[in-house]
Amino acid sequence: MSEDKRRYPRADLAFELSYAVSGPGNKSRARDLSEGGISFMTAEELPPNANLVVQLALPGADGHVEATARVIRSWRDNQGQLFAAAKFVEVDEVDLGIIKRFIEMQLMEQNQEKP
């Protein structure tokens, strides 16, 4: 079994978001989220190192949380759905706090659901 080398805990969840490489934003759904980044469904393959502006519609948060992110990789799952993983490179301190609290709450809920 390989050791998990992630710096931040990652919560598996789904919520709406929009992302834009340039021009108008694309609507999407998140796959998972951490303080350090996000993975989400995409309509097209995003090139590595592309800069994105992402707006997260976190359930329970007032308004949207916004961050600048850099694409790490894109891939297709077993059903052919495209996904991208992106690392946050700029997040307002207040928005980062919202993300952190949201993840902590989601992880607590997920742990309570386990038998």
Secondary structure as GFF3:
##gff-version 3
##sequence-region A 1 115
A	DSSP	beta_strand	11	12	.	.	.	ID=ss1
A	DSSP	beta_strand	16	20	.	.	.	ID=ss2
A	DSSP	beta_strand	26	33	.	.	.	ID=ss3
A	DSSP	beta_strand	37	41	.	.	.	ID=ss4
A	DSSP	beta_strand	51	56	.	.	.	ID=ss5
A	DSSP	beta_strand	65	76	.	.	.	ID=ss6
A	DSSP	beta_strand	82	91	.	.	.	ID=ss7
A	DSSP	alpha_helix	93	113	.	.	.	ID=ss8
###
